[in-house]
Amino acid sequence: LEQQAAASLQPPDDTRVRLLIDTNVYLHVPLETWEQVERLHKDKAKIMIPHVVFEEVDRKRSSPQTELASQARRVMHFFLQQAKAKAGFWELQDRVVDNAYRNKPEVYQSDKRSCDLRMLLFARDVNSVRDGAIVIVTNDQPMKMECDMNPQWGLRCFSAREMLYDSEFSI
């Protein structure tokens, strides 16, 4: 699965780092911010949207919390715009690869963390073949702790604030 995950990065000869952005970041960072991220990092990075993020955003569009539901609808619309307009900077995770991670026992047996695990295991496996190819951006403390507590995975994990404002953030 590691080889399949690494081979799913498109195009295969694109050596830019993939920023794997967690759902919570899209829901809580103004969407205009992504234009700044693209301007600053487009030569060294691109954004990869995991299928699990689409699923989570889609579920939140019908949330009883009207502000959250409204933001989720804006994020989904934004994703669709980016997919059409900026295919070179935005990349959607391969669905076949995502399904393989969804079906891993440690993922489907983990009811509350399955979404995080799909992202983490995918990033770990890609980085095992293509060192440093994935950087995770999340405001989810348990996910960040998981990265930090497993240095053998070779994952770099940043908060949205670190990515946007920390001069130490480098790709």
C-alpha positions, 0 to 999 in steps of 0.5 A, spaced: 500 500 500 505 504 501 508 504 493 500 505 491 500 511 496 506 514 493 504 513 486 498 516 487 501 523 487 500 526 481 503 528 476 508 522 478 514 527 477 512 533 481 516 533 487 513 539 490 511 537 498 503 536 499 500 540 504 495 535 507 490 540 510 485 537 515 478 539 515 478 543 522 483 548 518 478 549 512 472 550 517 476 555 521 481 559 517 478 564 512 478 561 505 481 567 502 487 565 506 488 559 501 490 565 495 496 567 500 498 560 501 498 559 494 502 565 492 507 564 498 508 556 496 506 554 489 513 553 487 515 548 493 508 545 495 501 544 493 495 542 497 492 535 497 485 534 499 484 527 502 477 524 500 476 524 508 476 531 508 470 532 503 466 527 507 467 531 513 465 537 510 459 534 506 456 531 513 457 538 516 453 542 511 447 539 514 449 540 521 444 543 526 449 549 528 447 554 522 454 557 522 458 551 521 453 548 516 454 555 512 461 555 513 461 547 510 457 549 504 462 555 503 468 550 503 465 545 499 463 551 493 471 553 494 473 546 493 469 545 487 472 552 484 479 550 486 478 543 482 476 547 476 481 553 476 487 551 479 489 544 478 496 545 478 496 547 485 490 543 488 490 535 488 485 531 490 487 524 493 486 518 489 479 515 491 482 507 490 487 509 495 483 512 500 478 506 500 484 502 501 486 506 507 478 506 509 478 498 509 484 497 514 483 494 520 486 499 525 481 505 521 475 501 521 475 499 528 477 506 530 470 509 531 472 516 533 479 517 530 477 513 523 478 520 519 484 522 522 487 515 522 486 515 514 490 521 513 495 519 518 496 512 515 496 515 508 501 520 510 506 515 513 506 511 507 507 516 502 513 519 506 516 512 507 517 511 500 518 519 498 521 522 504 518 528 506 513 528 500 507 530 505 506 535 511 500 535 515 496 541 517 491 541 523 488 544 529 486 538 532 491 536 538 490 529 538 492 528 531 498 533 532 500 529 538 500 522 534 505 525 529 509 528 534 509 521 538 511 517 532 517 520 529 519 514 526 513 516 521 517 521 518 511 526 518 511 534 519 505 536 522 503 544 523 498 548 526 494 553 521 497 558 525 504 555 524 503 555 517 501 562 516 505 566 521 511 562 523 517 564 520 520 557 522 515 554 517 519 551 511 517 546 506 
